[in-house]
Amino acid sequence: MRLKKLLFIPLLALAVAACDRVPAGNVGIKVNLLGGEKGVDTEELGPGRYWIGVNEELYIFPTFTQNYVWTADYAEGSHNNESLSFQTVEGMTVNADVGVSYAIQPDKVSAIFQKYRRGVDEITDTFLRNMVRDALVIAVSNRPISSVYGAGKAEIIAEVEERVRQQVQSIGIDVERIYWVGELRLPEAVTTSLNAKIAATQRAQQRQNEVAEARAEAEKQIEQARGEAERIRLKAQAEAEANQIVAQSLSANLLQYEALKRWDGTLPRFTGSDSPVPFLNVDTN
């Protein structure tokens, strides 16, 4: 009995070790490595735990959306430079980081494995990456460099996405999106020329702003001068009209009356023949 228990424990451990698990959201493919049944098992394994013999190997394929970036940044994705390079119609080489989002159709997992004989990581790193790179080469090879870094970027990546989607959809891979990641890395000569063009445009815009500002300031001063001239004119006109009204209202009797109000009754002590004597002419009649 004791011997049976001692034998049971290693057998149990071996059985547990021979089991493998398909996590939720994944589909498993069991592959026969040896013997007459060598090949791919046509039955797809759903989530659960399965017995995997020494003659078998289990591949896991996630059926939820996969997102991967082929980038030159070693801190993201692979530790290798996976960025993509392509040439324009002038022969200028452009380098870019490109991302992809895709999902595997659960009922096509066996067909995908039969075609590529790889797991999902190898399919992403090798086959799918090559498709995206080739699509980029085709899309850019007949375009000038100016269309790559300008408004044509969106058109290029849309063309690449559609081309790759058509290639893999019948296989069982649904490409959801292919996109640029960050800025494109252009040849140094193009970058220098582009920066010079941007600087020239900014200087021209600055000059236009300065001219517009000077024109606005001059127009402001002109309007201020017009306002001041109008103010002086109106003031002079008002004074002239007031003087005219006063002059029209003056009469000899009014002048005599005003002089009488201001006279203190004292006559000058000395007068000359040529010196007029201010004296009121009071008519008693």
ZAPAKOL-86820 format. One record per residue (C-alpha): residue number from 0; residue in three letters; x, y, z. Coordinates in steps of 0.001 Angstrom, whole numbers, m for minus. Layout:
N
[rec NUM,"ALA",[X,Y,Z]]
...
END
This chain:
285
[rec 0,"MET",[0,0,0]]
[rec 1,"ARG",[2737,2382,898]]
[rec 2,"LEU",[4509,1610,m2375]]
[rec 3,"LYS",[1324,2383,m4323]]
[rec 4,"LYS",[1047,5736,m2594]]
[rec 5,"LEU",[4650,6511,m3406]]
[rec 6,"LEU",[4034,5671,m7052]]
[rec 7,"PHE",[739,7594,m7165]]
[rec 8,"ILE",[2276,10916,m6146]]
[rec 9,"PRO",[4768,11114,m9072]]
[rec 10,"LEU",[2102,9935,m11499]]
[rec 11,"LEU",[m277,12618,m10232]]
[rec 12,"ALA",[2418,15272,m10587]]
[rec 13,"LEU",[3186,14032,m14090]]
[rec 14,"ALA",[m504,14163,m14999]]
[rec 15,"VAL",[m830,17706,m13688]]
[rec 16,"ALA",[2289,18717,m15579]]
[rec 17,"ALA",[880,17179,m18761]]
[rec 18,"CYS",[m2267,19341,m18507]]
[rec 19,"ASP",[m2391,22735,m20116]]
[rec 20,"ARG",[m5000,25470,m19973]]
[rec 21,"VAL",[m6726,27620,m22605]]
[rec 22,"PRO",[m7575,30953,m20912]]
[rec 23,"ALA",[m10864,32750,m21426]]
[rec 24,"GLY",[m10964,34818,m24625]]
[rec 25,"ASN",[m8624,32408,m26396]]
[rec 26,"VAL",[m8829,29375,m28666]]
[rec 27,"GLY",[m6352,26518,m28443]]
[rec 28,"ILE",[m4936,24362,m31241]]
[rec 29,"LYS",[m3420,21006,m30334]]
[rec 30,"VAL",[m665,19857,m32665]]
[rec 31,"ASN",[552,16268,m33051]]
[rec 32,"LEU",[4325,16342,m33379]]
[rec 33,"LEU",[5120,12658,m34044]]
[rec 34,"GLY",[3652,9499,m35524]]
[rec 35,"GLY",[1105,8872,m38225]]
[rec 36,"GLU",[m1213,11600,m36937]]
[rec 37,"LYS",[1462,14265,m37336]]
[rec 38,"GLY",[m190,17541,m38278]]
[rec 39,"VAL",[m2771,19952,m36954]]
[rec 40,"ASP",[m5768,18752,m34953]]
[rec 41,"THR",[m8858,20164,m36673]]
[rec 42,"GLU",[m10749,20573,m33387]]
[rec 43,"GLU",[m10416,23993,m31812]]
[rec 44,"LEU",[m10225,23937,m28026]]
[rec 45,"GLY",[m12258,26466,m26096]]
[rec 46,"PRO",[m11349,27826,m22649]]
[rec 47,"GLY",[m10543,25050,m20150]]
[rec 48,"ARG",[m7866,22583,m19082]]
[rec 49,"TYR",[m6682,19819,m21462]]
[rec 50,"TRP",[m4408,16805,m21415]]
[rec 51,"ILE",[m1336,17471,m23571]]
[rec 52,"GLY",[763,14371,m24170]]
[rec 53,"VAL",[4476,14198,m24875]]
[rec 54,"ASN",[3635,13877,m28574]]
[rec 55,"GLU",[1502,17029,m28605]]
[rec 56,"GLU",[1869,20784,m28331]]
[rec 57,"LEU",[m768,23408,m27559]]
[rec 58,"TYR",[m869,26783,m29333]]
[rec 59,"ILE",[m2943,29596,m27859]]
[rec 60,"PHE",[m4670,32120,m30129]]
[rec 61,"PRO",[m6369,35136,m28494]]
[rec 62,"THR",[m9674,36062,m30137]]
[rec 63,"PHE",[m9884,39560,m28615]]
[rec 64,"THR",[m8360,42605,m30339]]
[rec 65,"GLN",[m4576,42594,m30553]]
[rec 66,"ASN",[m2652,45858,m30698]]
[rec 67,"TYR",[999,46011,m31670]]
[rec 68,"VAL",[3440,48760,m32653]]
[rec 69,"TRP",[6464,48207,m34876]]
[rec 70,"THR",[8755,50868,m33528]]
[rec 71,"ALA",[12382,51918,m33224]]
[rec 72,"ASP",[11860,52493,m29494]]
[rec 73,"TYR",[13383,49594,m27575]]
[rec 74,"ALA",[11220,50419,m24561]]
[rec 75,"GLU",[8030,49628,m26498]]
[rec 76,"GLY",[7175,46346,m28185]]
[rec 77,"SER",[10253,44341,m29101]]
[rec 78,"HIS",[13817,44953,m27922]]
[rec 79,"ASN",[14783,45199,m31597]]
[rec 80,"ASN",[14259,48053,m34024]]
[rec 81,"GLU",[11039,47011,m35786]]
[rec 82,"SER",[10277,50342,m37481]]
[rec 83,"LEU",[9386,50284,m41183]]
[rec 84,"SER",[11285,51988,m44011]]
[rec 85,"PHE",[10054,52830,m47515]]
[rec 86,"GLN",[11150,55008,m50428]]
[rec 87,"THR",[9420,57807,m52303]]
[rec 88,"VAL",[9377,58314,m56072]]
[rec 89,"GLU",[12591,60390,m55736]]
[rec 90,"GLY",[14313,57483,m53986]]
[rec 91,"MET",[14308,59171,m50552]]
[rec 92,"THR",[14078,56775,m47624]]
[rec 93,"VAL",[11484,57461,m44941]]
[rec 94,"ASN",[11332,55612,m41633]]
[rec 95,"ALA",[8215,55332,m39477]]
[rec 96,"ASP",[6692,53657,m36449]]
[rec 97,"VAL",[3449,51917,m37422]]
[rec 98,"GLY",[758,50345,m35265]]
[rec 99,"VAL",[m1863,47693,m36035]]
[rec 100,"SER",[m5051,46538,m34328]]
[rec 101,"TYR",[m6576,43237,m35431]]
[rec 102,"ALA",[m8554,40252,m34209]]
[rec 103,"ILE",[m8556,36572,m35185]]
[rec 104,"GLN",[m11870,34975,m36131]]
[rec 105,"PRO",[m12399,32117,m33627]]
[rec 106,"ASP",[m13706,29676,m36248]]
[rec 107,"LYS",[m10681,30268,m38487]]
[rec 108,"VAL",[m7925,29518,m35954]]
[rec 109,"SER",[m7177,26064,m37428]]
[rec 110,"ALA",[m6970,27474,m40962]]
[rec 111,"ILE",[m4652,30263,m39811]]
[rec 112,"PHE",[m2342,27797,m38103]]
[rec 113,"GLN",[m2348,25468,m41071]]
[rec 114,"LYS",[m1304,28373,m43304]]
[rec 115,"TYR",[1385,29970,m41125]]
[rec 116,"ARG",[2389,27160,m38714]]
[rec 117,"ARG",[3086,29849,m36115]]
[rec 118,"GLY",[1500,31328,m33033]]
[rec 119,"VAL",[m72,34773,m32880]]
[rec 120,"ASP",[3175,36522,m31882]]
[rec 121,"GLU",[5104,35072,m34825]]
[rec 122,"ILE",[2252,35919,m37190]]
[rec 123,"THR",[2307,39535,m35954]]
[rec 124,"ASP",[6083,39949,m35981]]
[rec 125,"THR",[6722,38268,m39319]]
[rec 126,"PHE",[3836,37802,m41723]]
[rec 127,"LEU",[1606,40731,m40789]]
[rec 128,"ARG",[4569,43089,m40497]]
[rec 129,"ASN",[5798,42096,m43958]]
[rec 130,"MET",[2349,42735,m45417]]
[rec 131,"VAL",[2205,46219,m43900]]
[rec 132,"ARG",[5745,47011,m45056]]
[rec 133,"ASP",[5050,45836,m48608]]
[rec 134,"ALA",[1801,47817,m48709]]
[rec 135,"LEU",[3689,50931,m47601]]
[rec 136,"VAL",[6305,50431,m50310]]
[rec 137,"ILE",[3591,50133,m52960]]
[rec 138,"ALA",[1634,53136,m51667]]
[rec 139,"VAL",[4618,55506,m51432]]
[rec 140,"SER",[6725,54413,m54401]]
[rec 141,"ASN",[4783,56648,m56807]]
[rec 142,"ARG",[4435,59631,m54457]]
[rec 143,"PRO",[6811,62595,m53942]]
[rec 144,"ILE",[8359,63252,m50553]]
[rec 145,"SER",[6150,66329,m50075]]
[rec 146,"SER",[3012,64168,m50028]]
[rec 147,"VAL",[4437,61855,m47374]]
[rec 148,"TYR",[4951,64390,m44601]]
[rec 149,"GLY",[2017,66597,m45585]]
[rec 150,"ALA",[m1693,66059,m46002]]
[rec 151,"GLY",[m1034,62836,m47937]]
[rec 152,"LYS",[m102,60928,m44767]]
[rec 153,"ALA",[m3716,60064,m44000]]
[rec 154,"GLU",[m4368,58931,m47567]]
[rec 155,"ILE",[m1273,56701,m47560]]
[rec 156,"ILE",[m2072,54903,m44321]]
[rec 157,"ALA",[m5712,54428,m45404]]
[rec 158,"GLU",[m4514,52802,m48625]]
[rec 159,"VAL",[m2153,50527,m46677]]
[rec 160,"GLU",[m4928,49535,m44263]]
[rec 161,"GLU",[m7313,48605,m47062]]
[rec 162,"ARG",[m4683,46593,m48943]]
[rec 163,"VAL",[m3665,44548,m45884]]
[rec 164,"ARG",[m7299,44058,m44833]]
[rec 165,"GLN",[m8134,42524,m48202]]
[rec 166,"GLN",[m5104,40206,m47972]]
[rec 167,"VAL",[m5917,38664,m44595]]
[rec 168,"GLN",[m9696,38879,m44237]]
[rec 169,"SER",[m10353,35665,m46159]]
[rec 170,"ILE",[m7750,33901,m44017]]
[rec 171,"GLY",[m9565,34765,m40791]]
[rec 172,"ILE",[m7797,37943,m39582]]
[rec 173,"ASP",[m9890,41089,m39211]]
[rec 174,"VAL",[m7707,44196,m39472]]
[rec 175,"GLU",[m9412,46944,m37507]]
[rec 176,"ARG",[m6877,49721,m37928]]
[rec 177,"ILE",[m3362,50492,m39176]]
[rec 178,"TYR",[m1971,53828,m38060]]
[rec 179,"TRP",[1115,56050,m37823]]
[rec 180,"VAL",[2768,56312,m34428]]
[rec 181,"GLY",[4483,59659,m33842]]
[rec 182,"GLU",[6271,61664,m36518]]
[rec 183,"LEU",[7826,60237,m39663]]
[rec 184,"ARG",[11631,60202,m39755]]
[rec 185,"LEU",[12596,62055,m42938]]
[rec 186,"PRO",[16022,62422,m44613]]
[rec 187,"GLU",[18144,65151,m43019]]
[rec 188,"ALA",[18145,67257,m46202]]
[rec 189,"VAL",[14341,67192,m46308]]
[rec 190,"THR",[14078,68075,m42632]]
[rec 191,"THR",[16475,71016,m43073]]
[rec 192,"SER",[14575,72283,m46117]]
[rec 193,"LEU",[11236,71838,m44369]]
[rec 194,"ASN",[12406,73731,m41280]]
[rec 195,"ALA",[13735,76561,m43465]]
[rec 196,"LYS",[10406,76736,m45306]]
[rec 197,"ILE",[8479,76826,m42035]]
[rec 198,"ALA",[10793,79549,m40658]]
[rec 199,"ALA",[10352,81640,m43836]]
[rec 200,"THR",[6582,81261,m43627]]
[rec 201,"GLN",[6626,82330,m39997]]
[rec 202,"ARG",[8763,85393,m40790]]
[rec 203,"ALA",[6440,86376,m43634]]
[rec 204,"GLN",[3459,85993,m41356]]
[rec 205,"GLN",[5176,88095,m38708]]
[rec 206,"ARG",[5825,90867,m41232]]
[rec 207,"GLN",[2205,90771,m42346]]
[rec 208,"ASN",[1143,91076,m38729]]
[rec 209,"GLU",[3496,94019,m38196]]
[rec 210,"VAL",[2197,95790,m41332]]
[rec 211,"ALA",[m1385,95229,m40262]]
[rec 212,"GLU",[m581,96509,m36791]]
[rec 213,"ALA",[1163,99649,m38181]]
[rec 214,"ARG",[m1763,100297,m40533]]
[rec 215,"ALA",[m4212,99963,m37685]]
[rec 216,"GLU",[m2156,102346,m35524]]
[rec 217,"ALA",[m1950,104912,m38365]]
[rec 218,"GLU",[m5685,104704,m38967]]
[rec 219,"LYS",[m6225,105161,m35256]]
[rec 220,"GLN",[m4085,108322,m35210]]
[rec 221,"ILE",[m5850,109663,m38313]]
[rec 222,"GLU",[m9208,109153,m36700]]
[rec 223,"GLN",[m7961,110835,m33521]]
[rec 224,"ALA",[m6722,113831,m35579]]
[rec 225,"ARG",[m10044,114015,m37382]]
[rec 226,"GLY",[m11831,113946,m34093]]
[rec 227,"GLU",[m9645,116718,m32658]]
[rec 228,"ALA",[m10102,118864,m35795]]
[rec 229,"GLU",[m13830,118388,m35647]]
[rec 230,"ARG",[m13823,119329,m31973]]
[rec 231,"ILE",[m11915,122573,m32694]]
[rec 232,"ARG",[m14184,123387,m35628]]
[rec 233,"LEU",[m17310,122865,m33613]]
[rec 234,"LYS",[m15921,124943,m30757]]
[rec 235,"ALA",[m14979,127830,m33072]]
[rec 236,"GLN",[m18336,127618,m34801]]
[rec 237,"ALA",[m20099,127714,m31473]]
[rec 238,"GLU",[m18054,130741,m30330]]
[rec 239,"ALA",[m18684,132570,m33617]]
[rec 240,"GLU",[m22373,131906,m33407]]
[rec 241,"ALA",[m22398,133086,m29806]]
[rec 242,"ASN",[m20523,136300,m30698]]
[rec 243,"GLN",[m22924,136900,m33549]]
[rec 244,"ILE",[m25873,136523,m31231]]
[rec 245,"VAL",[m24258,138914,m28723]]
[rec 246,"ALA",[m23413,141431,m31450]]
[rec 247,"GLN",[m26956,141369,m32755]]
[rec 248,"SER",[m28336,141949,m29307]]
[rec 249,"LEU",[m26197,145037,m28617]]
[rec 250,"SER",[m27816,148476,m28961]]
[rec 251,"ALA",[m26888,152061,m27926]]
[rec 252,"ASN",[m29383,152027,m25105]]
[rec 253,"LEU",[m28071,148668,m23849]]
[rec 254,"LEU",[m24507,149950,m23924]]
[rec 255,"GLN",[m25521,153078,m22017]]
[rec 256,"TYR",[m27345,150941,m19500]]
[rec 257,"GLU",[m24391,148610,m18950]]
[rec 258,"ALA",[m22021,151583,m18585]]
[rec 259,"LEU",[m24324,153208,m16077]]
[rec 260,"LYS",[m24409,150073,m13977]]
[rec 261,"ARG",[m20615,150005,m13790]]
[rec 262,"TRP",[m20043,153813,m13218]]
[rec 263,"ASP",[m19097,154835,m9694]]
[rec 264,"GLY",[m20095,158494,m10254]]
[rec 265,"THR",[m16534,159889,m10345]]
[rec 266,"LEU",[m15460,162129,m13218]]
[rec 267,"PRO",[m11858,162338,m14427]]
[rec 268,"ARG",[m9956,165274,m12999]]
[rec 269,"PHE",[m7845,165969,m16072]]
[rec 270,"THR",[m8853,165678,m19651]]
[rec 271,"GLY",[m7234,166641,m22882]]
[rec 272,"SER",[m8688,167914,m26054]]
[rec 273,"ASP",[m7750,164657,m27766]]
[rec 274,"SER",[m8771,162458,m24880]]
[rec 275,"PRO",[m12353,161370,m24989]]
[rec 276,"VAL",[m14177,161668,m21776]]
[rec 277,"PRO",[m16233,158704,m20957]]
[rec 278,"PHE",[m19514,160201,m20030]]
[rec 279,"LEU",[m22997,158916,m20102]]
[rec 280,"ASN",[m25520,160632,m22252]]
[rec 281,"VAL",[m28619,160451,m20145]]
[rec 282,"ASP",[m31613,161667,m22007]]
[rec 283,"THR",[m34199,162977,m19520]]
[rec 284,"ASN",[m36859,163423,m22151]]
END
